[in-house]
Amino acid sequence: MATIQDIARMSGYSIGTVSRVINNRADVSERARKRIEEVIREQDYQPNSNARMLRQSVSSEISIIIRGTSSVFLQSVLEKTQIRVGEHGESASVQFIGETEDEVAMAVQVVQHLKPKGLIFLGGSVHNFQEEFSKIDVPSVLVSANADGLGYDNLSSFSTDDEGAAAYAVGRLVAQGHRRIGILGGYPGDSSGTMTDDCGALRIRGAVGELGKNGISFDFDNDYEGCAFSAEDGYKAAERLLLRTPDLTGIFALSDVMAIGAIRAFRDMGLHVPEDISVVGFDGILYAEYSNPRLTTIRQDAATLARKSVDSLLLMISYGSPAMHEQIPYRYVNGESVARPRE
């Protein structure tokens, strides 16, 4: 039996356009409507009538919950997500929470008071979903963390391999000859000292694991400095880290904005990047292309994360499609902030 994805592929139009034709929306060109209806007849496509009735009876918008008010990367994903939602003829409200707040607890309140047709989580901790997501019954998507294996039929996820990408970035530093590498940013554990599962902790885990594979020990007390995902916090944390451990030759920062703040701190301390100390970031935000020096970083595909998350959510809302889980490939961008350490 043909699916809506099949109709979109065969007709040459997007899933959103096919959806608008099926739901008799006016905002479709006559040419597109004729072609899609022709494919529907050829394939004897029958949309799920219950799902269509549910869609037509719900007029509330999509709610987006973004965890981390200072994350430039998530802001970029948010912008692209809002554009994609609009392309489908939908609207969305946005709720901002802090980096350490519980996004699922916020979602429970949002569902209760706003009654959205679906939820998109930008940033989050899988632990919070394990504990509380069973209270939420609307279709949802978690962006930037992997929810595969949690067993929720109404929760898709699209993410980057944070652990693997961090390991790769640190491996490139090691390949350049660095043996004294510091890690900057995030919070590796909760109040009990247990390693968490948010993106920051996964990046730390990947970085430390890669150092271990190369026979390099890592001392959290001396070689690590935690901080929030902002340039200001990155600046202050980098300053503290280097004053405490001045023999570091390379820094892996958990985000580009932290890395940019760190570069400014090192310059204010009289050091040159990369001649005196190398810096690698994570995210691939636009600002990284214009920093001085141009930042070496792991680039996440914000556009694909946004597009796939919105499309998956709308398929779940409109047609009861199953949850999807996918890791989006990252890319190492070789800028100007990494060089071999001085002899």
N, C-alpha and C positions, 0 to 999 in steps of 0.2 A: 504494500500500500504506500502510495506517495505521501511524503511529508511536505510541510511548508518550505523546508530547505530545498527539497527537490524541485518544487514549483519555481522558487527563486532562481535556482541554477539553470533550469530548462528555459525559463523565459528571458533570462539575462537581466533581471531586475533584482533589487535588494529585497531582503526579507521584510523590511519596513514597508516598501511599496506594495508587495503582495498582501501584507496584512491590511493595508488601507483599502485595497480592492475588495478583499473578502468581507470587510466590515462596511462596505458601501460608503467610504469616505469620499468627499468631493475633491480633495486636494491631490488628485492624480490626473496625469495627462490622458487624453482619450486614446492615444497610441499605446501607452503602457497598459491601460485598462483592457483594451481589446486583446493585446498579446497575452496578458496574464490569464484572462478569462478563457482564451483559446487553449492554453496549456492545462488549465484546470479541467476543462471538458475532456481533453484528450486523455488525461490521467485519471479521470473520474475521481478527482480529489474531493473528499468530504471532511471539512473542518469539524473538530470536536464540538458538537452543538452545546454541550454543557459548559465548556470553556468559553464559547462565544457568548452565551447568555450571562455568564458570570462577568465577563468583561464589560458587557453593555450595561449591567446593573450597578457597576462600581465607577464612580466619577472622581474619586480621590486621586491625588497625584502620587508620584514616587517620592520617597524620602531618602535623602543621602546623608549619612552620618560620617563625618570626617574626623579622624582621631589624630590630633597633632596640629595645633593652630599655627605653628611656625614652619611646618614642612613645605618647602617650596616645591618639591616633587609632587606631593599629594595635591597641592594647589593646582599644579599643571594637569594632573589626572582629572581633578574636579572640573576644570574648565572644559576639557575635552569630553567628559561625561555629560555635562549639561548641554553641550552642542549636539551630541549624539541623541540624547533624549529628545531635544527639540526637533531633530531631523525625523524622528518617528511620530511627530505630532503630539508628544506628551509634555508634561510639565513636571518640575521637581522642586521640592523644598530642601534646604540644607541646614543641618545641625552641626555645629562645631563643638568638640570636646577636647580636653587636654590630653597630652601623651600618656599619662598614667591613669586616666579615667576609664571606666568600664563601658565600652561601646554597646554591649548587649543589654546592659541595664538601661541605658538611654533608649535603646530601640524598643524595649518593653513599654516604656512611657510613651514613645512616639506612636506605637501601634494603638495603645489605649486611647490617646487623645486626638491624634490626627487621622487615624484609620487609613493609612496609605495602602495602595494596591500592591506595593512592593518596596523593598529596602535595598540600598546599596551601601555597603560598608567600605570606606576608603581608609585602610589601615586598621589593624586590630590584632588581638591576641587570641590564638586558637584556644587557649585555656579558658577564656571567658565564654567562648561558644560551647565548649564541653560542659560547662557548669550551668548555663542559663538559656541556651538557644531553644530548648524544647518548649519554652513559654511562647515562642513566636511561631505563628502558623501561616504567615504570608510569604510569597516567593521572595527570596533574598539572594544577594551575591556579595561575597567577600573578596575585595580587591587588595592584593599585595600580601596575602597570607594564604596558605594551602589548607583547605578544609576537607580534602579528600580523606576518607577513612572515618570521619565523624558519624556518618550514617544518617544524615538529615536529607530527606527527599526534597526539601524546599530550599536548600542552600548550595549554590554553585560557588566556585572560587577560581580566580585567575591571579597568578602570582609570578614572581621571578624566583629563581633558585638562589635565595639570599646566601645560604651557606656555601654553595658551590661557587658562586660569583666572588664572594669574599676570599675564598681559598685561592681562586685563580689570580686575583689582584695581588695578594700577598706573595704568591708564587712568582709573579713577575718581579717584585722587589727582590726576592731571594735570588732570582736568576741574574739580576744586575749586580749581585755581590753583597747585598745588605744582610747583615747578621744581627744587628741591633735595631729591631723594629718595634715601635710603639703603636698602640691602638687608641683611638680617640673617639669618644662618644657613646651614647646609649647607656643602658643599665642591664648588666648581664644576668642579674638575679632579683628575686622578689625579697620581701622583708625577712624571709627565713633563710635566704642564701641559695634557694633552689634556682637553677637555670630556667629562665622563662622561654617562651616560644615565639615572641614577637620578632619582627624583622631585625631589630638591633641585636638581640641576643643571638639570633642565628648567624648574623654576620661576624660577631665576635667568635662564635664557636668555629665557624669556617676558617677564620684567620688564625686562631690559635692552633687548630688542628693541622693546618698547612705548615706552620712553623715546626710543630712536633714531627711531622713527616720528614722535614729537612734537618732534623737533629738540633733544632734551636729551641731552647727552653724559654718559657714566657712567665714572667713574674708579675702577677696582677697588681701587687702592692707598688711596684716601681714603674712598670712599663705600660700601665693602663690608666686612663683618666676618663671617667664618665661625664656626660653632659647632655643637655637637651639638643634637639636638632635645629640649631640656629647659628648664624655667623658669630653673634656676640658670645654665645656660650662656647663655641668652638675656639674663639680667640682666647678666652680666659682659661679654658681647659688646656689648650696647647701650651700656654705660658706656664701653668702649674706643672705640666708634665715635663717640659724641658728643663725647668729650674731644678726639678727633683732628680731627673735622669738625663744629664747633659750629653751622655755618650751615644744617644740614639742617632742613627743616620737615616732612618726611614720612618714615615708615619702612614698608617692606614686609617683614614677617617671614615666613619660610618655614613656620612652624607657629604655631598658637594659643598653645601653651605658651611658645614663645620670645617671642611678642608680649606675653603677660601678664608674663613676667619683665622685658621691656623697659620696660613701663609702670611697674613698680615702681622700676626703676633711674632712670627719668626723674624720677619723683616724689621720690626720695631725692636727686636732684641739684637739686631746687628748681623743677622744671618742671611745668606742668600739661598733661594730655592731655584734649582736643585743642587747647586754646587756644594752647599754645606749640609743640606738635609732634603731628602726627597719626600714628596707627598702624593698619595693616591686617594681619590674620593670615591663616592658611590652615588649613583642616580642618573648622571648624564643630563643635568638641567642646562638650560640655555646659557645661564650666566657662566657656566664652566668654560664655554667656548671663548669668552671674552675676558677671563681673568688673566692676570699677569704674574707669573707665566700661565699659559693656557694649561688647564688642569688635566692631568691623566686620571681617568675615571672608568667606572663600570656604568654603562648606559642602559637603563631600563627602557622598554618600549611603551611609553605612556599612552600613545595613540592606540596601540593594539589592546592594551589593558582596558582602556575606556570603551572601545568599540565592542569587544567581546563581552564585557560585563553587561553592558546595556542590552545588547542583542539577546544574550542568554536570559536575562531577567524578563524581557518582554515575551519571549517564547514560553517561559514558564507561566507568566500571567495569562497570556491569550490562549495558549493551546495545551497547557498542562505538560509541557515538555519536561523530560527528566533533568535533574541537576547535572552540571558539567564541571569538570575540574581540569585545569590546564596550566602548565608552566610556560610562560612566554620567554623565548630566548633573550639573553642579554648580550651585550657587546663590549669588549674592552677597547677603550678609546685612548690611544697613545698620544698624550699631549706633550707638554714641555716641563712638567714638574717632577720628572724622575730622571736620575742619572746615576752612574756608578758612584759609590762612596769614595771620598778622598782617601788616599793611602795614609 
